[in-house]
């Protein structure tokens, strides 16, 4: 029997003097350029887990001058920000360190230096408190983020995981029981957004800047390819689309309106490609629920297009709230708490995995 927990993302005040909650689990996210910390606890009186508090620090300003994430700078900033965020989050939840029952951290995939900062701090904290610790798969965290909503999805469902480094379709049969249906062959959707924005002179971070520019553009002025939709399969490839945009931009008058039109046409190509692949994945699996997770899941046009397609095609679409689309500690705390409650934990060795397949995870029974 698959263990699929009930969760609520509403902030709930933890009280150690009541018997309502199990001991809370601290979650640490440090896979790239955001430092996230959160605390969740299992609720004995209601939903399976509740989010008690969370905090997030973004390094966007730090990396803006370089036009992208500088791994060494990212690692050093995690060192500076992580422990203050832990203290802030515990204070917000009304918790003392000694009240924690476990620690979860992102073990991969991600930047190895950034991962090691979070893993080292989390393992040291767990050792000092004599509580169990567990490394969490970053993309499983994203996949479970919609469970923090009031009306969470239940398996089986198809998940579209779209972020700066990943674009994949996954058949979810239960926690840890994943089948990758399609993956990125080159540039992920988020990466294509960022690179396309940069080549047109838009500021960092490129994805949100391009989406904002597209709001003022004509989606029909430039027609770009819908990559790999003219053949069977569920894999993604966006590098060719990026090249198309580069050629169109270099041949244009490069006016403000042309930039907006190209941005709109590019965004529409990405959105339609993702929608087509999602529909194919649902048809091939026979599933009727679609979960969207990852940073690109915050894109307004993508959310609207998938909701519209779902209503027309007869499947339901689930989105996390915007603050849980991007990297965050809440998704790591939740995934870790679920696995710790199932008796899974790791030894004292600090281990991270910059590359890590979802299909390698152990199922939670």
N, C-alpha and C positions, 0 to 999 in steps of 0.2 A: 504494500500500500504506500503510495507516494505521500510524503509529508509536505503539505503545502500550507504554510502558516497564514493566519490572519494578521494583518498589520494595520496600524494607523499612523499617519504622519503628523497628527496633531500633537503639539507640545503638551506633555503631561508632567506635573510636578512629582518628582520622586520623593518618597518618604520612607526612610529606612526603618521607621518605627511601626510601619504597617506590614502586613503579609501579602499585600497586593501584587508586588513585583518580585521576580527573581533578581539576583544580583546583576547590575547593569554590565554591558560590554562596551568598551571604548573602541572606536574605529578610527584608523589613521589612513589617509590617502595622500600619497606623495609621488605618483607615477610620472608626472611631467612638470607642469608649471603652475599648479594650484596645490596649496596645502589645505587639506580638509580634515576636520576632527568632529566626531559626533559620539553620542552615547545613546544606546537603545537598551530596553529591558523587556523581558518576557512578562506579559500581564496575565496573572492567574485568574483575574476576575472578568476578563473580556477578550479583546483581540489579542492574538498571540504575541505580538511585539509592539511596543510603542517607542516613538522617537522622543527622547527627553530633552535634548539640546544638540545644536550643531553650529559650527563656525567654519568660515572659508576665507582664505586669503589668496588672491590672484596675483601672479607675477607679471601681468600684462604690461604695466608701466616699465618694469625692469628690462623686458626684452624688446620693447617698442623700437628703440634706437637701432636694433640689429635686424629688424624685420622678421624675426622668428626666434624660437626658443634656443638659447645657448645652454647646453647641458651642464657645464661646470657652474655657471651662474645660478641655474635652477637648483642644483644640489646645495650650494652654499646658502641660498635663501631659505630652503627648507630647514636647514640647521638653525637659522636665526628665528624662524617663525613658529616652528612646530611646538615647542614646549610652552611658549606663551598662549598659543591657541588651545592646548590641552587644559591649562589652568582656566582660561576664559570659559571653555565649554563646561568644565566641571562646576565652576561657580554659577553659571547660568542654570544648570540642572540641580543646584543645591546639593552637590555630592562632594564627598571626601575621597581622595585616592583609594583609601583602604576599603571603601565600599564597592569597588569594582570587582566583578567576578570573572573577567576575562578581557583579553586585548586582541583585536583584529587589525591587520594591516595589509596594504596592497603589496603582494609579492611579485606581481607581473601581470601582463606585459607592461613595458614602459622603459624609461631611461634608467640604466643600471645604477648610476650614481644617486639619482633621486630616490629610486626604490630602496637603496641601501640605507639612506637617511631614515626613512620611515620605519623600515624593518628593524634597524639597529635600536632606535628609540623604543619601539613597541616591545621588542624582545627583552630589552633591559628593564623596562617597566614591569613586564609580566614576571620576570625573574625576581625582581625586588619585592613584588607583592605576593609572590608564590601563587599565581593564578595561571590558568592555561592561556596559550596564545595560538593564533592560527593565521597563516598567510592566505589572502583572498585573491582570486582572479579578478582583475580589474573589469573585464568585460562581463563577468557574472554579476559583479556589483551593478553595472549599468542595466543588465537584463532584469535584475530584481528591483530596480528603483521604482517602477510603477506600483509595486506592492506598498509603497508609502502613501498611496492615495486612498481615498475613502471607499472607492469601488474597485478593488484590485482584480486583475485577471486571474483565472485559474487555468491550469494546463488541461489538455494540450493546446498550444498556440504556436504561431510563428512569430519570431522576434526579428525586427530589423534593427541592427546595431550600427549606427552611423555616427562617426566621430572623425577627428583629425587624422587618426591613423588606421581606422577600421571602417569597412563597409561590408557587412555580412548578414546573411539570412540564416536563421537558426530555428530548427524544429525543437520545441521545448516540451518534453514529456513529463518533466518533474525537475526538482532542484538537483543539478548535477547530471541530469539525463538529457544531454544535448546532442543534436545531430546538425552539423554545419551543412547547409544546403547550397550556399554560394558564398564566395569570398572575393576579396580584392586581388586583382592580378597585378595592379600597379598603383596608381594614385587612388587613395580613398576619397570619398565625396568631400569630406571636410578639408582634406589636403588640397583637392582641386579648387575649392572655394578660396582658400588662402593664397595659393599660387596665382590664380587668375586675378584676384584683387591686386596682388603685388605688381603683376606685369602691367596693369592699367594705372598704377600710381596711387592706389587707395591705401589708407593707413593700416597699420597693424593694430589689432588682429583683423585679418582680411575678410573672413567669413561674414561676420556681422556687418562690416562696412560695405561689402558687396551687396548683401541683402537689403541694406538701407538704400543704397544707390538704385537697386532694381525697382524699388517702390515708385520711382519717378520715370521709369522707362517703359517702352513699348515692347511687349513680349514677342510681337510678330515682326519687328523691324529686322531682326537677325535670326535666322533659322539655323540652329546647330544640330548635329547628330544626336540621336538617342543611343549611346554606345551599347553594342551587343544585344540590342533588342530585336534585331533582324535574324537571330539564330536561336536555337534551343539553348537551355541552360540558365543558371541563376548567378553566375559569376559577374563581377563588375570590373570595368576598366574605364577610367576617366582621363588618362594622360592624353589621348588623342583629342578629346574635347577641349582640353587646355590649349593644345596646339592650334586648333581651329580658332579659338578666341584670340590668340596671339596674332595670327595672320589677319583676322578681321580688324583688330585694333591698329595694327601697323599700316593697313591699307586705308584706314578711315581718316577723317579730318580731326579726330581725337578731341572733339568738342565735349562739353559737359553733357549735352543731350545724347551724343553718340555713346559716351561711357555708360550712361544710364540705360540706353537701349541694349547695349551689348550685355550689361550685367543682367538685365531682365531676361534676355534670350538665353543666356547661360544658365541662370537659375531655373528657368522653365525646363530646359533640357535635363538638368539634374533631377528635378522633381518628377517629371514624366518617366524618366528611366527608373527611378526608385519605385514609383507606383506600379509600373508594368511588371517589374520583377517581384514585387510583393504579391500582386494578383496571381502571377504564375506559381509562386511558392504555396499560396493558399490552395490553389486548384490542384497542385500536384500532391499535396498532403491530405487534402480533404478537410482541413481545419477551417474554423470560422472566426477565429480571434487573431488579431494582429497587434503586437506590442511594439512601440517605437521607443528607442532609447539611444542615448548618446548626444553629444553636443549639437549635431545637425538636426536632431529632433526638435530643437527650439525654433527652427526656421518656420516662420508664419505661413508661407505659401505651401511648404511641404505638409504641415499639419492640416491646412484647409483642403488640399488636394486629396490626401489620404482619407480624411473624414468623408469627403464627397464621394470618393470611389467606393468606400465601404458601404455607404448608404445605398448606392446604386447597385452594388454587386452582392449585397446581403452578408457582409462580414462586419464585425465590430472592431473598432480601433481604440487602443489604450495608449495614452501619453502620460509620462510623469510631468509634474509641474515644472515650470521653466528652471527653477533653481536646482532641480535634481536631474536636469538633462546634462549639464556640464559635470566635470569631475567634482566629487564631493565626498565628505566623510560619512554621511548618513548611509549611503549605499554599501559602503565597506563594513560599517558597524552592523548593519542588518544582515548582510551575507555571512559575516563572521559569527554573529549571535546564533543564526540558524544552524550553522555547522557545529559550533561548540555545544549547542543544546542536544545535537544528535550524537555527541560523544567524540567528535573529531577534534584532534589537536595535534600539534607538532612538538618535536623535541627542542632542545635549547639551541640548535644550530641556526645561525642567521643565514637564510637562503633566499635568494630572489631569482626570478626567471624572466629576463627581458623578452624572451619569446616563449609563448605558452598557449597551447591549443585548448579551447573549451572542451573538446572531446576527451581530453586527458583527465578531466575532473572526476572524482568519486561521487556517485549519487548519494543523496540523502534519503534514507528509507524510514 
